[in-house]
Structures are given as structure tokens and as C-alpha cells.
């Protein structure tokens, strides 16, 4: 609650600050503010704010999943800054110089499949990759370094889900712990519901948990016929609603923590 009040104060005080700032010539100084917030934090602030509609009008959601090239550009700019590279350098040479995963794909595409597509996840994974490479005395990040980093990232990914959902689902840690033995495996939807109900959760709460876990990319619909998995919750709902012969539901298979599969490849 204190942090919420602090962020609201930052949003409200900029006009007062601007009126009090002057340059050497006595002219007012124009300032701009950009505050990056997680979605769950923003939603909490909206619920506590008396001007939620105003907050809605000045916010813009960045969906990195729709624009992965922007994430790649952000990452490459970070490379340029940290490595103090000259402008105009062919950035692809940096990927070749520092990454050797021994796959027939660009390293960024491999990294992108492992993470939730957002800067903090990408930066965390790459940090762990280079940490492994340094510890192993490698001049380039190898496939083993990638695997070591993926293990660390999956812990980070799990902790993020818990921290971002615990306010709505206080027992989310127990739920995640219960599902750990199924990581990377396919489970039928009705069996997942049974596991959740055995934890004394109502059907409504079970459905809400499944929806949020889809959004967090902890669950995916697994189409065994096409050998494809889908992270889209709406696709899952559409499949779930279909019936055969008006009586029998089609078996719907889910993958729990599909990112865990990258440890097996």
C-alpha cells in the first residue's frame, strides 16, 4: 500500500516539479516521465486510486510478444552500451563472437523460445548464460551454458509467477509445488481439475487459476494430433467447448510448465 501511494505521488507531482524548474535564462524546463510497471502492480494501483480512469488514459501496455524484434533491438543496444562498442558496428558479429549454442538457428530465436518475452526475463537468462560461461572458462557461451542458465531461469520464472499471483491466490505456492512433478509433461484437463479440487479449491477458483497460468505461460494446450502447443487461453477454451455426438467431450491435453521441455533438448 505504501509503494502504491509512492507511485501515485510520482505521477501527480510532475506538474509541481516542472513549475519549479528553471534554466540559466529563467525559462521553465520541460520534463517528461516514464514509469515502467508490471501489469499486476498497475492493476493494484488502479484499484486503490480515486482516479483510475485517469491512470488508464495515460498508460500504454507494451506487449513484447507481438514485437520480438523490439526486444532484440533493446538487447543489442544493451550490448553496445556495456561493451562500449562503436556506432555502426555490425551487431551480428557480436552474436557470433559471444554465442556458440551449436544449433542451426540464430541465438536470439533460441533464447526467445525459453523465456517469457519481456526484457527482465531476457536479461536474466543472458546474465546466467555468461555467468556459466565464465565459471566454466569458456570463451563463448555454449550449449551447456545455455542449459545451466535455463535451469536458473526456470526457478526465476516460477518465483515470478508466485509473486505476481499470490495476492489473488494466497496458496499459489502450494499449487505450484503440487504440479512440479508434471513439469514439461502432458496432463489431461480433467485430471488437472481433479488435482486442484483435491486441494479444496472451488470450480470457479480452479478455472481462474488455469486462466492466469495460461497468461503467465505456465500452461499450454497440447494438440497431440498436430503435434503443436498453444499458449493462447482462448484457443484452449474453444477446444474445451467442443463436443462429439452431443454427449462426450473431446480429451483436452495440457502441458504444465512447457518451458521445462527445453532442458530435455
C-alpha positions in Angstrom: 0.0 0.0 0.0 2.9 2.4 0.8 4.5 1.7 -2.5 1.2 2.3 -4.3 0.9 5.7 -2.6 4.5 6.5 -3.6 4.0 5.7 -7.2 0.7 7.7 -7.3 2.6 10.6 -5.8 5.3 10.4 -8.5 2.6 10.6 -11.1 0.9 13.5 -9.5 3.8 15.7 -8.6 5.4 16.3 -12.0 3.4 19.4 -12.7 4.6 20.9 -9.4 8.2 20.0 -10.2 8.0 21.4 -13.7 6.8 24.8 -12.4 9.7 25.0 -10.0 12.5 24.1 -12.5 14.2 26.9 -14.5 17.3 27.1 -16.7 20.0 29.7 -16.5 17.9 32.1 -18.6 15.0 31.8 -16.3 12.9 29.7 -18.6 10.8 26.8 -17.3 12.3 23.4 -18.0 10.1 20.9 -19.8 10.3 17.4 -18.3 8.8 14.0 -19.2 8.4 11.0 -17.1 8.2 7.3 -18.0 7.4 4.8 -15.2 7.7 1.1 -16.1 5.4 -1.1 -14.0 4.4 -4.7 -14.0 0.8 -5.3 -15.0 -0.2 -6.7 -11.6 1.3 -3.7 -9.8 -0.5 -1.3 -12.1 -3.8 -3.1 -11.6 -3.3 -2.9 -7.8 -2.7 0.8 -8.1 -5.8 1.3 -10.2 -7.8 -0.5 -7.6 -6.6 1.9 -4.8 -6.6 5.1 -6.8 -9.5 7.6 -6.8 -8.7 8.4 -10.4 -8.4 5.0 -12.0 -9.8 6.4 -15.3 -7.1 9.0 -15.5 -4.4 6.3 -14.9 -6.0 4.2 -17.7 -5.8 7.1 -20.2 -2.0 7.7 -19.6 -0.9 4.1 -19.6 0.3 2.0 -22.6 0.8 -1.7 -22.5 4.0 -3.0 -24.1 3.3 -6.5 -25.5 6.8 -7.6 -26.3 5.5 -10.9 -27.5 3.9 -9.2 -30.5 7.1 -7.3 -31.3 10.1 -9.5 -30.5 12.3 -7.5 -32.8 12.0 -4.6 -30.4 13.2 -6.8 -27.6 16.1 -7.9 -29.8 16.9 -4.2 -30.6 16.8 -3.3 -26.9 19.1 -6.2 -26.1 21.6 -5.3 -28.8 21.6 -1.6 -27.6 22.5 -3.0 -24.2 25.4 -5.0 -25.7 26.6 -1.8 -27.4 26.5 0.2 -24.1 28.0 -2.4 -21.9 30.8 -3.4 -24.3 31.4 0.2 -25.3 31.1 -0.6 -29.0 31.4 1.9 -31.7 28.3 3.0 -33.6 27.8 1.4 -37.0 29.4 -1.9 -35.9 27.7 -5.0 -37.4 25.9 -6.3 -34.4 25.6 -9.8 -35.8 29.4 -10.1 -35.3 28.7 -9.8 -31.5 26.2 -12.7 -31.6 28.8 -14.8 -33.5 31.6 -13.8 -31.2 29.9 -14.5 -27.9 27.4 -17.3 -28.6 28.0 -20.8 -29.8 25.0 -22.9 -29.0 25.7 -25.3 -31.9 22.1 -25.0 -33.2 21.1 -24.1 -36.8 19.3 -21.0 -35.6 20.1 -17.5 -34.5 20.9 -17.4 -30.8 18.2 -14.8 -30.2 15.5 -17.1 -31.5 16.7 -19.9 -29.2 16.6 -17.6 -26.2 13.2 -16.2 -27.2 11.6 -19.7 -27.0 12.8 -20.2 -23.5 11.7 -17.0 -21.9 8.5 -15.1 -21.4 9.0 -12.3 -24.0 10.0 -9.3 -21.8 13.3 -7.5 -21.1 13.8 -8.6 -17.5 13.5 -12.3 -18.4 15.8 -12.0 -21.4 18.4 -10.0 -19.3 18.2 -12.6 -16.5 18.7 -15.5 -18.9 21.7 -13.9 -20.7 23.3 -12.9 -17.4 23.1 -16.5 -16.2 24.5 -17.8 -19.5 27.6 -15.6 -19.3 27.9 -16.4 -15.6 28.1 -20.1 -16.5 30.5 -19.5 -19.4 32.9 -17.6 -17.1 32.7 -20.2 -14.4 33.5 -22.9 -17.0 36.3 -21.0 -18.6 34.6 -20.8 -21.9 35.4 -18.0 -24.4 31.9 -18.3 -25.9 28.6 -19.3 -24.4 28.0 -22.9 -25.2 25.0 -25.3 -25.3 25.9 -26.4 -21.7 26.0 -22.8 -20.5 22.5 -22.4 -22.1 21.3 -25.4 -20.3 22.7 -24.3 -16.9 21.2 -20.9 -17.4 17.8 -22.3 -18.4 17.7 -24.2 -15.1 18.2 -21.0 -13.2 15.7 -19.1 -15.4 13.0 -21.7 -14.7 13.4 -21.0 -10.9 13.2 -17.3 -11.7 10.1 -17.9 -13.9 8.4 -19.9 -11.2 9.2 -17.3 -8.5 7.8 -14.6 -10.7 4.5 -16.4 -11.1 4.2 -16.8 -7.4 5.0 -13.2 -6.6 2.7 -11.9 -9.3 -0.4 -14.0 -8.3 -0.1 -14.5 -4.5 -2.3 -11.5 -3.7 -5.2 -13.2 -5.7 -4.3 -16.8 -4.8 -2.6 -17.0 -1.4 -2.0 -20.7 -1.8 -0.4 -20.4 -5.2 3.0 -21.7 -3.9 1.3 -24.9 -2.7 -0.4 -25.3 -6.1 2.9 -24.8 -8.0 4.6 -27.3 -5.6 1.9 -29.8 -6.3 2.3 -29.5 -10.0 6.1 -29.7 -10.1 6.2 -33.5 -10.7 4.3 -32.8 -14.0 6.7 -30.2 -15.3 7.2 -30.5 -19.1 4.7 -33.3 -19.3 1.2 -33.6 -20.8 -1.8 -34.0 -18.5 -5.4 -34.2 -19.3 -7.5 -31.2 -18.4 -9.9 -33.2 -16.2 -7.0 -34.6 -14.2 -5.6 -31.2 -13.6 -9.0 -30.0 -12.4 -9.1 -33.0 -10.0 -5.7 -32.2 -8.6 -6.8 -28.6 -7.9 -10.2 -29.7 -6.4 -8.4 -32.1 -4.1 -6.7 -29.0 -2.7 -10.1 -27.8 -1.6 -10.5 -25.3 -4.4 -13.9 -24.5 -5.9 -14.5 -25.0 -9.6 -14.6 -21.2 -10.1 -11.2 -20.8 -8.4 -9.8 -23.7 -10.5 -10.9 -22.0 -13.7 -9.5 -18.6 -12.6 -6.1 -20.3 -11.7 -5.9 -22.1 -15.1 -6.7 -18.8 -16.9 -4.0 -16.9 -15.1 -1.5 -19.7 -15.5 -2.1 -19.6 -19.3 -1.5 -15.9 -19.3 1.8 -16.4 -17.3 2.8 -19.1 -19.9 2.9 -21.8 -17.2 0.2 -23.8 -19.1 -0.2 -24.6 -22.8 -2.8 -26.5 -24.8 -1.2 -29.5 -26.4 -2.7 -30.6 -29.7 -1.4 -34.2 -30.0 -2.9 -34.7 -33.4 -0.9 -31.8 -34.9 2.0 -32.1 -32.5 1.6 -28.4 -31.6 1.2 -26.5 -28.4 -0.7 -23.3 -28.0 -0.2 -20.7 -25.2 -3.4 -18.9 -26.1 -6.1 -19.3 -23.5 -8.9 -18.6 -26.0 -7.8 -21.4 -28.2 -7.9 -23.7 -25.2 -11.4 -22.6 -24.3 -12.6 -23.1 -27.9 -11.3 -26.7 -27.9 -12.7 -27.3 -24.4 -16.2 -26.3 -25.5 -16.4 -28.7 -28.4 -18.4 -31.9 -28.1 -18.6 -35.1 -30.1 -22.0 -36.8 -30.6 -23.5 -34.1 -28.3 -22.6 -36.1 -25.2 -18.8 -36.6 -25.0 -16.2 -34.0 -24.5 -13.0 -34.3 -26.6 -10.0 -35.1 -24.5 -8.1 -31.8 -23.9 -4.4 -32.2 -23.0 -2.3 -29.5 -21.3 1.4 -29.1 -20.8 2.4 -27.9 -17.3 5.4 -25.5 -17.4 6.1 -26.1 -21.1 9.4 -24.2 -20.9 10.7 -27.1 -18.8 10.9 -29.1 -22.0 13.9 -27.0 -23.1 16.0 -28.8 -20.5 15.5 -32.1 -22.4 16.6 -30.9 -25.9 
